[in-house]
């Protein structure tokens, strides 16, 4: 192994805004790195294109049907409750701050992430390589870490306000604010959104200067918070700050030439951002006709639906054991009528009846067909190998085969010479297929119209700012940069996706 590897992640980084920041001289470090590497401008995110789902895809190399993380908010069919990872402070309050914190910090990794799928930390730990991570949502590794009991969170744990006084498993060096810290560092942790990049850079610079890793995931999350508040067009300001933080890490390695002598780098975003102009009142809209499960429900067994908004996407779950195809149709027809709903997707059996789950798995359901509807147009599809024999076999830009029938205009797509193109919804079939087959996915998936974001369970949407989550390209494409590793050309793949990153990291070592 000639070099160490840094995976640097800037939350919600848009390629056009990165280029603008560079052209204005506000991101010189990123600009110099791009000149030394291979830049893919349109790497495709997960669906929903939100950070928990995308982060899991990034560090496992598989999509939600295999890694099991389905959104910022989702309904746990086994535990019969919502899981809330912190859509907003108001949403966390609705479910209980400490419960949301516990789900975010601990359960996401130790309970919700598929235990049968390896993260890159686990793979490299098993190869006896030194792994490290600054605060990042998916950190599961082979090394035991105990709560530090420092800062406000530590004091709350120590006093008994938060019941999370036990350890976790992560990379060899793990920094997670004032909760986990694998070694003393002169870095002031902050859990306040918008003030976390500096702590991450400080920890990373310490790791570089002390030569404490072979692989490090370096997280810069503040761009997402800034874009949510001010809109993506203002994000040159937060990109500039992320660039300064990246420069701090590079200085610890002796400057750019010294850094690139000893290190390879992958720089990427988890998704993009689009402007939010109106709220999508999905919870209220579905509650007009059905009893929607509430965060603190006195009689949860009486609820007919669970609704999980996840930024510019959502899951809808049918809860009544007597649910039938008629109710499924009525639910989706009503959902489609709500202002701001662009796409609906669901699974059907071969006979055309909808799949209504009573548990997380789809075992015993037989061969299933995915259906997407937009403006009354429907297209159906299954994987070509072992799928249902529909009308037309096609291949997408990632080389995956599908059989399709219906109106491809539902995805603003086209088919020519056996090739399917869905430019407005990149990797549409693959992303929808994985989201629909994920064990915690809804019976119906919603993707929002441009300009809309779902009101979360705290009644919050980023109107006047930015958001993400939908299947659309505007939410779903971001930069992916390789320096000293990876492909020699962006053209080595027709369409790059987040799940391509973990295999390249594994191959690097």
Secondary structure by P-SEA (a helix, b strand, c coil): ccbbbbbcccccccaaaaaaaaaacccaaaaaaaaacccccbbbbccccccaaaaaaaacccccccccccccccccccccbbbbccccaaaaaaacaaaaaaaacccccccccccccccaaaaaaaaccbbbbccccccccccccccccccaaaaaaaacccccccccccccccccccccccccccbbbbccccccaaaaaaaaaaaaaacccccccccccaaaaaaaacccccaaaaaaaaaaaaaaaaaaaccaaaaaacbbbbbbcccbbbbbccccaaaaaaacccccccccccccccccbbbbbccccbbbbbccccccaaaaaaaaaaaaacccccbbbbccccccbbbbbcccccccccbbbbbbbcccbbbbbcccccccccccccccccccccccccccccccccccccccccccccaaaaaaaaaaaccccccbbbbbccccccccccccccccccccccccccccbbbbbbcccccccccccccccccccaaaaaaac
